[in-house]
Amino acid sequence: MRRLVGGALPNHPLHNLTIATTGASGSVFLRQLLLAVERDARVQTVNFIASDSGLRVLAEELGIKGRSNLLRQIMAGEKDRTSARTATNTSSKIKEQSNADIGANVASGSYPADAMIVLPCSVGTLARIANGVASHLIERAADVCLKEKRPLVLCVRETPLNKIHIRNMYRAADAGATVFPLIPAFYYRPATLDAMAREFAYRVLAHLGLPQSDAFQWKG
C-alpha cells in the first residue's frame, strides 16, 4: 500500500495532532491553524505546546497577557481578548502541554499522535530537531515523529538564511520532516492579514491530508 512521506496512509484522516509554537514571528498564522483544527470534526485531539520564547512572541504580536486561559486568548479576536483572559470554558479538543514536561504523552512513541506541526518554527528549534537535541517536549515530540516515521511539518520562519540554517533544513528533511517555510501566497489577493494567515494554515492542513472546504483553489 502506498504511503505518504512520514508514514501516513493516503486518504486516512488524522485524528490526533500535536501543534507547537516557538520563538519566531508569525503568531497570527498559529491562531488561524488552531481555529481551523478546532472547527474540523475529523480532528479529535490536539496537544498544544508553546516554548518560553514562543510565549514572548505571542505576547508581543497578539497581546497575550500571562498564561491564564492561554489557548482562549490566542484564538480570541482583538475585541474578545480581555474577556478571554477570565473565561473558564476552554476548547474540548485542544489540550495545553508544558514544554518542560519531558514525560508528557507526546514524548512517547506509544502515544498515538498522527502528525506534528511546528508553527512558527524558529531556527533554534529547527537546529535542535535536526541534530537530535531533545531536552524539551517540543523537540522530543518532533524526535518521536521522526523515529516513528510520522509526518512532521516545520514552518520555519527566518530571513535571511545563513548556511547553518540551510544545512539544518537539509538535515531535518533528510530525516523525514517536511520543511514548510512560513511564506504566504498573494495570488488570491487576501483582503486581510487573517485571510492570508488562514489560507496558509489551510495549506499546511491539506499537506497532511486534511483539506478545508473553504480553502482557495487556483482555477488557472
ZAMARGU-4260 file (C-alpha; in steps of 0.2 Angstrom, whole numbers, plus 5000, padded with zeros to 4 digits):
<rodrens>
0) 5000/5000/5000 | 5007/5017/4995 | 5012/5028/5010 | 5014/5047/5011 | 5031/5054/5017
5) 5031/5051/5036 | 5021/5035/5035 | 5003/5042/5035 | 4991/5032/5025 | 4983/5041/5010
10) 4965/5046/5012 | 4966/5042/5030 | 4961/5056/5041 | 4972/5062/5055 | 4963/5062/5072
15) 4977/5066/5084 | 4988/5081/5081 | 5002/5089/5090 | 5004/5108/5087 | 5019/5118/5094
20) 5024/5136/5093 | 5041/5143/5096 | 5051/5160/5097 | 5049/5166/5079 | 5037/5179/5072
25) 5020/5173/5065 | 5008/5171/5079 | 4993/5176/5068 | 4997/5160/5057 | 4996/5149/5073
30) 4980/5157/5078 | 4972/5153/5061 | 4979/5135/5062 | 4971/5132/5080 | 4954/5139/5074
35) 4954/5128/5059 | 4958/5112/5069 | 4945/5117/5082 | 4932/5118/5068 | 4937/5102/5059
40) 4927/5087/5066 | 4940/5075/5059 | 4952/5081/5071 | 4948/5074/5088 | 4963/5078/5099
45) 4976/5092/5098 | 4991/5093/5110 | 4997/5111/5110 | 5015/5116/5116 | 5022/5133/5117
50) 5040/5137/5121 | 5045/5151/5133 | 5051/5161/5118 | 5035/5157/5109 | 5025/5164/5124
55) 5036/5180/5122 | 5031/5182/5104 | 5013/5178/5107 | 5013/5192/5120 | 5021/5204/5108
60) 5011/5200/5092 | 4994/5195/5099 | 4993/5205/5116 | 4993/5189/5126 | 4994/5193/5145
65) 5000/5179/5156 | 4997/5161/5154 | 4979/5160/5161 | 4967/5154/5148 | 4981/5154/5135
70) 4973/5145/5121 | 4957/5155/5123 | 4967/5171/5122 | 4976/5165/5107 | 4961/5160/5097
75) 4950/5176/5103 | 4949/5191/5091 | 4956/5208/5097 | 4939/5213/5104 | 4936/5197/5114
80) 4954/5195/5121 | 4950/5204/5138 | 4936/5193/5142 | 4945/5178/5136 | 4958/5180/5150
85) 4945/5177/5163 | 4934/5164/5154 | 4933/5147/5162 | 4927/5137/5147 | 4941/5131/5135
90) 4942/5120/5120 | 4936/5102/5122 | 4949/5095/5110 | 4964/5106/5111 | 4975/5102/5127
95) 4989/5113/5133 | 5005/5104/5137 | 5021/5111/5146 | 5036/5112/5136 | 5046/5107/5152
100) 5036/5091/5154 | 5048/5079/5145 | 5037/5065/5152 | 5020/5071/5143 | 5010/5059/5132
105) 5018/5065/5116 | 5035/5061/5122 | 5032/5043/5119 | 5031/5033/5103 | 5017/5023/5111
110) 5006/5038/5111 | 4995/5038/5095 | 5000/5055/5088 | 4996/5055/5070 | 5007/5071/5065
115) 5015/5086/5072 | 5016/5104/5066 | 5028/5117/5072 | 5022/5134/5068 | 5031/5146/5068
120) 5047/5136/5069 | 5062/5146/5075 | 5079/5141/5068 | 5085/5137/5085 | 5071/5124/5086
125) 5075/5118/5069 | 5093/5116/5074 | 5089/5106/5089 | 5077/5095/5080 | 5089/5092/5065
130) 5103/5087/5077 | 5093/5076/5089 | 5094/5088/5104 | 5078/5084/5113 | 5079/5092/5130
135) 5062/5100/5130 | 5045/5092/5125 | 5043/5101/5108 | 5060/5094/5102 | 5056/5077/5110
140) 5039/5076/5102 | 5047/5080/5085 | 5060/5067/5088 | 5047/5054/5091 | 5038/5059/5075
145) 5054/5056/5065 | 5059/5039/5073 | 5041/5033/5071 | 5040/5039/5053 | 5025/5051/5057
150) 5023/5067/5047 | 5032/5082/5055 | 5029/5099/5047 | 5042/5113/5052 | 5035/5130/5047
155) 5052/5139/5048 | 5052/5157/5049 | 5068/5167/5047 | 5076/5178/5034 | 5090/5179/5028
160) 5096/5162/5030 | 5114/5158/5033 | 5122/5142/5029 | 5119/5134/5046 | 5100/5137/5044
165) 5101/5129/5026 | 5111/5114/5032 | 5099/5111/5047 | 5084/5112/5035 | 5093/5099/5024
170) 5096/5088/5039 | 5078/5089/5045 | 5071/5085/5028 | 5083/5071/5026 | 5077/5063/5042
175) 5059/5064/5036 | 5052/5081/5041 | 5044/5092/5029 | 5051/5110/5029 | 5036/5121/5025
180) 5043/5139/5026 | 5031/5152/5033 | 5028/5160/5016 | 5010/5165/5012 | 5003/5167/4995
185) 4996/5183/4987 | 4989/5177/4970 | 4972/5175/4978 | 4973/5193/4984 | 4969/5191/5003
190) 4960/5206/5009 | 4966/5205/5027 | 4980/5198/5037 | 4969/5185/5045 | 4963/5179/5027
195) 4981/5177/5022 | 4986/5168/5038 | 4970/5157/5036 | 4975/5151/5019 | 4992/5147/5024
200) 4985/5136/5039 | 4974/5128/5026 | 4989/5123/5015 | 4998/5115/5030 | 4982/5105/5034
205) 4979/5100/5016 | 4998/5094/5015 | 4993/5082/5030 | 4978/5076/5021 | 4965/5087/5030
210) 4959/5099/5016 | 4947/5113/5021 | 4931/5115/5011 | 4933/5134/5011 | 4951/5135/5005
215) 4955/5144/4989 | 4959/5134/4974 | 4968/5140/4959 | 4957/5138/4943 | 4970/5143/4931
</rodrens>
